[in-house]
């Protein structure tokens, strides 16, 4: 990756208390200069399938 991000962790936790616990363990274990978090409150779509047109090859 280039730019501001060096690592991206995609995690799933049961609630914000679980996230806080994970966050504290992570920042205590590794010397981190800056952490940015983004949250999705619900999953709109979940698929890894890529639509392939097998009819008109």
N, C-alpha and C positions, 0 to 999 in steps of 0.2 A: 504494500500500500504506500501511497505517497501523501504528503500533506500533514495534517495535524495528527492523524491516527497512526499509532504503531501497532496496536493490538485491538481486536474486537472479540469480545466474549458475548455470546448469545446464551442467556441462561433463563431458566424457568424456575420460579419459586412460588410457594403457596400464598405468601402475603408479604407486606412491607417489613414486618419484623424478621422474616427469614432473609429478605434481601439485606437488611441492615446487618444481620449476623454475618452473612457472606462477605459483605463489603468490609466489615471490620477485620475479619480473618485475612482477607486479601491484602488490605493496606498494612496490616501488621507483619505479614510474611514477606512482602516484597517492597523495596524502596521505590515508591511511586511519587513522581513530582506533581502530576495532575491527573484527575479522574473526572470523566464526564459520563453521566448516565442518562439514558432515554428509556421511557416506559411505554409499553402498549398495555392498555387496560383490558382489551379483549382481542381475540384472534378473528380477523375478518375472513381470511382464507388461508388454508394450509394445504399445500400440495408441492411436490417436487417434480410432478409430471410436466413434461414439455409437450405441447400439442404438436403432433406429427400427422400430416395428411398422408395416410397410407393408400387412399383411394386414387389420388392423382399424381403418382410418382413419375 
